[in-house]
């Protein structure tokens, strides 16, 4: 079963491709996405990587959490489910 990981403290220059290549060293990457601001298109400094299995995800966490990537110390852990935001109607 696929396992989704949160990757924080990314350089604002990091691309989806670079993120995929980094994690591919530790297993099968199903997807890799750097989150961007919808108005400016600029990176928000974090992203998500979906690994092929829980074991591969755990290997990636152990290898990459707090490691240096493009001059930044990465934060890598299991992604939490997205919380539904409540927006009152105006």
C-alpha positions as CSV (number, residue, x, y, z in Angstrom):
1,X,0.0,0.0,0.0
2,X,1.3,3.5,-0.9
3,X,2.5,5.8,1.9
4,X,2.3,9.6,1.6
5,X,5.1,11.6,3.2
6,X,5.3,15.3,4.1
7,X,8.6,17.0,3.1
8,X,9.2,20.4,4.8
9,X,11.8,23.1,4.7
10,X,12.4,22.8,1.0
11,X,14.3,25.4,-0.9
12,X,11.9,27.7,-2.8
13,X,13.8,26.6,-6.0
14,X,13.1,22.8,-5.6
15,X,11.2,21.2,-8.4
16,X,8.8,18.2,-8.5
17,X,11.5,16.4,-10.5
18,X,14.3,17.1,-8.0
19,X,12.1,15.9,-5.2
20,X,11.2,12.7,-7.1
21,X,14.9,12.0,-7.8
22,X,15.9,12.5,-4.2
23,X,13.3,10.0,-2.9
24,X,13.8,7.5,-5.7
25,X,17.1,6.6,-4.1
26,X,15.1,5.1,-1.3
27,X,12.3,3.2,-3.1
28,X,9.5,3.5,-5.7
29,X,8.1,7.0,-5.9
30,X,4.5,7.1,-7.1
31,X,4.3,10.9,-7.1
32,X,6.3,13.9,-5.9
33,X,4.7,17.4,-5.7
34,X,6.1,20.7,-4.4
35,X,3.1,22.8,-3.1
36,X,2.9,26.2,-4.8
37,X,0.9,29.3,-4.0
38,X,-2.1,29.4,-6.3
39,X,-1.9,33.1,-6.9
40,X,1.8,33.6,-7.5
41,X,2.9,30.0,-8.5
42,X,5.8,30.3,-6.1
43,X,6.8,27.3,-4.0
44,X,5.5,27.4,-0.4
45,X,8.6,25.5,0.8
46,X,7.0,22.1,1.4
47,X,5.7,19.2,-0.6
48,X,4.4,15.6,-0.6
49,X,5.9,12.4,-1.8
50,X,4.0,9.1,-2.2
51,X,6.1,6.1,-1.8
52,X,5.3,2.6,-3.1
53,X,5.1,0.9,0.3
54,X,5.3,1.6,4.0
55,X,8.7,0.0,4.2
56,X,10.1,2.3,1.5
57,X,8.5,5.3,3.2
58,X,10.1,4.4,6.5
59,X,13.5,4.0,4.8
60,X,13.1,7.4,3.2
61,X,12.2,9.0,6.5
62,X,15.2,7.5,8.2
63,X,17.6,8.5,5.5
64,X,16.3,12.0,4.6
65,X,14.8,13.5,7.8
66,X,17.1,16.3,9.0
67,X,19.4,15.7,6.0
68,X,20.8,18.6,3.9
69,X,19.2,19.1,0.5
70,X,20.0,22.3,-1.5
71,X,21.4,24.0,1.6
72,X,18.3,23.3,3.8
73,X,17.7,20.7,6.5
74,X,14.7,18.7,5.5
75,X,11.8,17.7,7.7
76,X,10.4,14.3,6.5
77,X,7.6,12.5,8.2
78,X,4.3,10.7,7.5
79,X,1.7,13.0,6.0
80,X,-1.4,13.6,8.2
81,X,-4.8,13.6,6.6
82,X,-5.9,17.1,5.4
83,X,-8.1,18.8,7.9
84,X,-11.3,20.2,6.5
85,X,-11.4,24.0,6.9
86,X,-14.5,25.7,7.9
87,X,-15.2,29.0,6.1
88,X,-18.3,30.8,7.2
89,X,-20.4,32.2,4.4
90,X,-20.4,36.0,4.1
